[in-house]
Structures are given as C-alpha cells and as structure tokens.
Amino acid sequence: MRKHIVIVSEESVAAGRYKCGIGEVVDSMASALRQFYDVTVLTMGYVPGGRMGHTVSLGEAGFYVRAARLINEWQPDLVHNFARADLIHKLHVDCPVILSFDQWSDVEPFLDIVPEYDHVVTLSNAYAGECCVLHPEALEWPLKGIILGIDPAYYNPNSWLTGDRIKARERYYQYRGIEDKGDVLLVYTGRLVPEKGIDAIIDAARAIRDAGGELVIYGQGETHYEDALQELNDIGVLTYYRRMVNYVEMLMILRAADYYLAPSVSEVCGLQAMKAAHFGCVPITTGVGGLGENFNSMNSIMVNGCLSEACVRAINLGSLEYGGLQAACLAGEWTWNARILPWVELYGLPTAPRSESTMDGRRVKAAPFAKKAVAK
C-alpha cells in the first residue's frame, strides 16, 4: 500500500490562491512526490470544498481547524506543513510532522513551537546556515536546508510557447507591440522589496541603458520602488509594468531575454533565477543564500561590487563567452526530476511502485466534511 502524505499550505496555484513562490512550490513538489506516495494538498483556496485533482480547497475562514480535522480523520503517514507552525497543536496523529518555512519572519512568532516538529526545513542549506548565525536558537532545532526544483512539464524550454530562442524573442516583442532594436535584454520579475536588491537595480538602470541594454521589470511591492521605476519608465530609461508578470509572459520573456537580474541581499532559494537558467537566460546574481548553491562563475555573472558594473560587463560579453554561460545554464539540473530525492530521503518512508491510489476511499469521506463545513 502506498504511503499517504498530506501537505498543508495557505497558498496553491491550483486552488487559485497565491502571493509568492510557495504556492507554486507546493503544487509542483506534490506532483513530483506522487511517483512515490499518495499526496493530498490542503489549502485555503477561494472555494471551500473545491477540488483540483488531489488539491483540496478549504476556504480561508476556519482553514486550520478544517485542515486539522481532515488530517486527524485520515491519519496519514506523514504531514508536511508549509503554513503556520501552530497547526501542530491541533493535530492528533502518530506520524512524522515536518515544518517548512521560507523566511525567518514566518517562524519568528512561533519560536517556542518550532522545536516540536520532527524536522524543520528551509529551502536552501545556505539560508539555514544564515538563520543559525543570525538567530542562535535555530541551532537547537532539527533544522535542515534542502534546495527546491521546478516543474519540468510546465517550464518546458521546448514548448510551443517558448521553443527556439530567436522565435521566442520575436514572439515576445510582438506581444509587447514594439520593435525589437536588438539590444541586450535584461529582465526582473517579482516583488519590489529591499531583500531582492531593488535599490541596486534602480541605481544600475541608466548604466544598463547607456551600455546598450534594455531593462524590463515586472513587479509590485513597496510604493516608493513602484514610483521610482515608473519615473524611469516615463523618461525611457527602462520598461516597467506595475504588476506581477503573468505566466504566459513569464515563459516568453525568460526564453527571450539574455539576462535575469537576481542581485538579492537575502535569498532563501532563488526560484526565479533557476527558472531563468532553465530557459537559457543567464542570471546576474549576488550568490547569497540559495543563489550561491545554484550559481557560480560558470553559469552566471556574479556581482562582485556594484550591480551596474556587472551588468555592463555582461552586456559587453563576446558571443563565445556568453554562449558558454548559456550552455551551462541549459545543462543544469533545475527540475524536480533531479531534486526530489533529498525530500524523499528526509521523509524516511518506505516507497512503492506506482499503483492504484489508496486515497480514493479516503477522498469519499473528505468531501461530505467540506460540504458540511460550508453549510455552517
């Protein structure tokens, strides 16, 4: 009989509720784990009782109570909690319970609860080390850092949407409705917050333009960053879209662009830079945290000093040197195909070949509970 794992997360792309990369990580990780286990994702979603395959949406109100009731009813073989640490106090299970966190701020309100977990995992070994240096209490935890992967099916460099890089670039400029002037294309997509190195990007914008680069930024975050980028957009220094990039645009631009900016001051994993490299878009990175586990001078432009210098150096690279960096990116093992086994080893559960799901009977019991909860 296949073992049953329940993953709990406030976010899930499949359930239509996500703010950052965790929702995507949870969905893609669950998909990768299903070659070994039966995996159910419990998430908030927007439609209580709604389902997308093995993802169960419980709504926001009373989410943790509902999730705990289902877990206590199912008695799974392992619970992996990507949500609030105090969920463990609602569980009555005889199985390992694992806590994953993205930023230290996720666990800071629950420092007395975190040690109750069998394993505590953050999303790179380097960030785990940083946590232990900055917060000595973490030295007493069963803390580990395990790097993530990306979905090989969704992020397919050879899909109809991305395909050949030259055609992908043509398609991207057509999508934007502007002429491609042949400039070196640099891109950033994501939150506009200090830890992402947005100050450095703003400072480097004019140098990038003057060196013959085109800088395109998609993002939202702190208002002063949005306003500063909008001003630079209005005077033609860069192109700024005051919104988060949608997935179609993301696939196109990561395949079309030459460089991805990742000058982070602090970075747990570096998921966007990993996606970029997977598409042959060379990261320009500080190498902090998880970025340092993924990137080096062989597959990226490392920032040693100010970002503008690194960007100008990147723009002026010869085709042979750039081709070597790009080839190293494309050859990298960025997907869950190569990165799921450390998580399987962490779980420590016996695995079995793929078989009929043991969740079929359990899911029948879960559905009435979800409907009843809505009726209340």
C-alpha positions in Angstrom: 0.0 0.0 0.0 1.3 3.4 -1.0 2.0 5.8 1.9 -0.1 8.9 2.3 1.4 12.3 2.7 -0.7 15.5 3.4 0.8 18.9 2.6 -0.7 21.9 4.2 -0.3 25.3 2.6 -2.2 28.6 2.7 -1.2 29.0 -1.0 -1.7 26.9 -4.1 -1.7 28.0 -7.7 -4.0 25.1 -8.5 -6.5 26.4 -6.0 -6.2 30.0 -7.4 -4.7 31.5 -4.2 -1.1 32.5 -4.2 1.0 35.5 -3.4 4.6 34.3 -3.9 6.5 31.2 -4.9 5.3 28.9 -2.1 2.0 28.2 -3.9 3.9 27.1 -7.0 6.4 25.1 -5.0 3.8 23.2 -3.1 1.9 22.2 -6.2 5.0 21.2 -8.2 6.6 19.4 -5.2 3.4 17.4 -4.6 3.3 16.4 -8.3 6.9 15.2 -8.1 6.3 13.2 -4.9 3.4 11.3 -6.4 5.7 8.9 -8.2 6.5 7.6 -4.7 3.4 8.4 -2.5 -0.2 9.4 -2.5 -0.1 13.1 -1.8 -3.0 15.4 -0.9 -2.6 19.2 -0.7 -4.9 21.0 1.8 -5.0 24.7 1.0 -7.2 27.8 1.6 -8.2 28.5 -1.9 -11.3 30.6 -2.6 -14.0 27.9 -3.0 -14.4 25.9 0.2 -14.9 22.2 -0.7 -13.5 22.8 -4.2 -11.0 20.3 -5.7 -8.4 20.3 -8.4 -7.2 16.7 -8.6 -5.6 15.9 -5.2 -5.7 19.6 -4.1 -8.5 20.3 -1.6 -9.6 23.9 -1.1 -11.0 24.6 2.4 -11.5 28.3 2.2 -9.9 31.0 4.4 -12.3 31.1 7.4 -11.5 28.3 9.8 -8.9 26.9 7.5 -6.6 25.5 10.2 -9.5 23.8 12.1 -10.8 22.2 8.9 -7.4 21.1 7.8 -6.6 19.5 11.2 -10.0 17.7 11.3 -9.3 16.1 7.9 -5.8 15.1 8.9 -6.9 13.6 12.2 -9.6 11.7 10.4 -7.3 10.4 7.6 -4.3 9.6 9.9 -1.8 9.9 7.1 1.8 8.5 7.2 3.4 12.0 7.2 2.3 15.7 7.4 4.3 18.4 5.7 3.3 21.8 6.9 4.2 24.9 4.8 1.7 27.0 6.8 1.6 28.3 10.3 3.7 26.4 12.8 0.9 26.2 15.5 -1.1 23.8 13.3 0.8 21.0 15.1 -1.2 21.8 18.3 -4.4 20.8 16.5 -3.1 17.5 15.2 -3.6 14.1 16.8 -1.5 11.9 14.6 1.0 9.2 15.1 3.3 10.1 12.2 6.2 12.4 11.4 5.3 16.1 11.1 7.6 18.4 9.1 7.6 22.2 9.1 8.9 24.1 6.1 9.5 27.9 6.1 10.5 30.4 3.5 11.6 33.5 5.5 12.6 33.7 9.2 9.6 36.0 9.7 7.3 33.0 9.0 8.5 31.2 12.1 9.5 34.1 14.4 6.1 34.3 16.1 6.3 30.6 16.9 9.8 30.1 18.2 8.5 28.0 21.2 6.5 25.7 18.9 9.0 25.0 16.1 11.2 22.5 18.1 8.1 20.3 18.4 8.4 19.2 14.8 10.3 16.1 13.7 12.1 18.1 11.0 12.3 21.8 10.3 13.3 22.6 6.7 14.1 25.8 4.9 14.7 26.0 1.2 18.5 26.0 1.0 21.3 24.9 3.1 23.0 28.3 2.9 19.9 30.1 4.2 19.6 27.5 7.0 23.2 28.4 7.9 22.4 32.2 7.8 19.5 31.6 10.2 21.7 29.8 12.7 24.2 32.6 12.6 21.6 35.4 13.0 19.3 33.5 15.3 21.2 31.1 17.6 18.0 29.5 18.8 17.8 27.8 15.5 20.9 25.8 16.4 18.7 23.8 18.8 16.2 22.9 16.1 16.2 19.8 13.8 16.9 22.3 11.0 17.9 21.3 7.5 18.2 23.2 4.2 17.1 21.4 1.1 17.0 23.1 -2.3 13.9 23.1 -4.4 13.2 22.2 -8.0 10.9 23.5 -10.8 8.1 21.7 -12.6 9.7 20.1 -15.8 6.3 19.9 -17.6 5.2 23.5 -17.0 8.6 25.1 -17.5 9.5 23.4 -20.8 12.0 25.3 -22.9 10.9 23.5 -26.0 7.1 24.1 -25.6 5.1 25.7 -28.4 5.1 28.9 -26.5 8.8 29.2 -25.9 10.6 27.0 -28.5 13.5 28.4 -30.4 15.1 31.4 -28.6 15.1 33.6 -31.8 11.4 32.9 -32.4 10.6 33.3 -28.7 12.2 36.8 -28.8 10.2 37.7 -31.9 7.0 36.5 -30.2 7.8 38.5 -27.1 8.3 41.8 -28.9 5.2 41.1 -30.9 3.3 40.5 -27.7 4.5 43.9 -26.4 3.6 45.6 -29.7 7.0 47.2 -30.1 10.0 46.9 -32.4 13.0 44.8 -31.4 16.0 47.1 -31.7 18.4 44.2 -31.0 19.6 45.4 -27.6 20.7 43.0 -24.9 17.6 42.2 -23.0 17.7 42.1 -19.2 14.7 41.3 -17.0 13.5 41.2 -13.4 10.1 39.8 -12.4 8.9 39.7 -8.8 8.3 41.5 -5.6 9.7 45.0 -5.1 11.2 44.7 -1.7 14.7 45.6 -0.3 15.9 42.0 0.1 15.5 41.4 -3.7 18.1 44.1 -4.4 15.7 46.6 -6.0 17.8 49.6 -4.9 20.7 48.2 -6.8 18.5 47.6 -9.9 17.2 51.2 -9.8 20.8 52.5 -9.4 22.0 50.4 -12.4 19.2 51.3 -14.8 20.9 54.2 -16.5 24.2 52.3 -16.9 22.3 49.4 -18.5 20.6 51.7 -21.0 23.9 53.6 -21.8 25.7 50.3 -22.4 23.2 49.2 -24.9 20.9 47.1 -22.8 17.1 47.1 -22.5 15.8 46.6 -19.0 12.3 45.3 -18.5 10.8 44.9 -15.0 7.5 43.4 -13.9 6.7 43.8 -10.2 4.8 45.2 -7.3 5.7 45.9 -3.8 6.8 48.9 -1.8 5.2 52.1 -3.2 8.4 54.1 -3.3 10.0 51.4 -5.5 7.0 51.4 -7.8 7.1 55.2 -8.1 10.8 55.3 -8.8 10.5 52.6 -11.5 7.5 54.4 -13.0 9.6 57.6 -13.3 12.4 55.8 -15.0 9.8 54.2 -17.3 8.3 57.6 -18.2 11.7 59.0 -19.2 12.7 56.0 -21.3 15.4 54.5 -19.1 13.6 51.2 -18.7 10.3 49.5 -19.2 8.2 48.9 -16.1 5.0 47.0 -15.8 3.4 47.9 -12.5 2.0 44.4 -11.9 3.2 40.9 -11.3 4.1 39.1 -14.5 1.5 36.5 -15.7 2.6 33.0 -16.5 2.4 33.4 -20.3 4.6 36.5 -20.2 7.0 34.8 -17.8 7.5 31.9 -20.1 8.0 34.1 -23.1 10.4 36.6 -21.5 12.6 34.0 -19.8 13.1 32.3 -23.1 13.6 35.6 -24.9 15.8 37.5 -22.5 19.6 37.4 -22.4 20.0 38.0 -18.6 17.9 37.8 -15.5 18.7 40.1 -12.6 18.9 38.5 -9.2 21.0 40.9 -7.1 19.4 39.8 -3.9 20.6 41.0 -0.5 18.9 37.9 1.1 17.5 34.9 -0.8 16.2 31.7 0.5 16.2 29.7 -2.7 16.2 31.8 -5.9 13.4 30.1 -7.7 13.0 32.8 -10.5 16.7 32.7 -11.3 16.5 28.9 -11.5 13.6 29.2 -14.0 15.6 31.7 -16.0 18.7 29.5 -16.2 16.5 26.5 -17.2 15.4 28.6 -20.2 18.9 29.7 -21.1 18.5 33.2 -19.6 21.8 33.8 -17.7 21.4 35.1 -14.1 23.3 38.2 -12.9 23.4 37.3 -9.2 25.0 38.1 -5.9 25.1 34.5 -5.0 23.6 34.9 -1.5 21.6 32.1 0.2 20.2 29.6 -2.2 21.5 31.5 -5.2 25.0 30.6 -4.0 24.1 26.9 -4.1 22.8 27.1 -7.6 25.1 29.6 -9.3 28.7 30.4 -9.8 31.0 32.0 -12.3 30.5 29.1 -14.7 26.7 29.5 -15.1 26.1 33.2 -14.2 27.5 36.7 -13.9 28.5 37.1 -10.3 28.1 40.5 -8.8 31.4 41.4 -7.1 30.8 45.0 -6.1 28.0 47.1 -7.7 25.4 45.7 -9.9 25.9 48.3 -12.7 29.4 47.1 -13.3 28.3 43.5 -13.5 25.5 44.4 -16.0 27.8 46.5 -18.2 30.3 43.6 -18.2 27.5 41.2 -19.1 26.2 43.4 -21.9 29.7 43.6 -23.4 30.5 39.8 -23.3 31.6 38.2 -26.5 29.4 35.6 -28.1 31.7 32.8 -27.2 31.9 33.6 -23.5 28.1 34.3 -23.3 27.4 31.0 -25.2 29.4 29.1 -22.6 27.4 30.6 -19.7 24.2 29.9 -21.5 25.1 26.3 -22.3 26.0 25.7 -18.6 22.5 27.1 -17.6 20.7 24.9 -20.1 22.7 21.9 -18.9 21.8 22.5 -15.2 19.6 20.1 -13.3 17.0 22.6 -12.2 13.8 20.5 -12.2 12.3 18.1 -9.6 13.4 15.2 -11.7 16.9 15.7 -10.3 15.9 17.3 -6.9 13.1 15.4 -5.4 15.1 12.5 -3.8 16.6 14.5 -0.9 13.0 15.2 0.2 12.1 11.5 -0.2 15.1 10.7 2.0 14.0 13.3 4.5 10.6 11.7 4.8 12.1 8.3 5.5 9.0 6.5 4.4 9.1 3.2 2.5 8.4 3.8 -1.1 6.5 1.6 -3.6 6.0 1.4 -7.3 3.1 3.4 -8.8 -0.2 1.7 -8.1 -3.9 2.4 -7.7 -4.3 5.4 -5.3 -5.1 4.5 -1.8 -6.7 7.9 -1.4 -9.8 7.0 -3.4 -11.7 5.8 -0.4 -10.4 8.5 1.9 -11.4 11.2 -0.5 -15.0 10.0 -0.5 -15.0 10.6 3.3 -13.5 14.0 2.9 -16.0 15.5 0.5 -19.0 15.5 2.9 -17.0 17.2 5.6 -16.1 20.0 3.2 -19.7 20.5 2.1 -20.9 20.4 5.7 -18.4 23.0 6.7 -19.6 25.4 4.1 -23.2 24.9 5.3 -22.3 26.1 8.8 
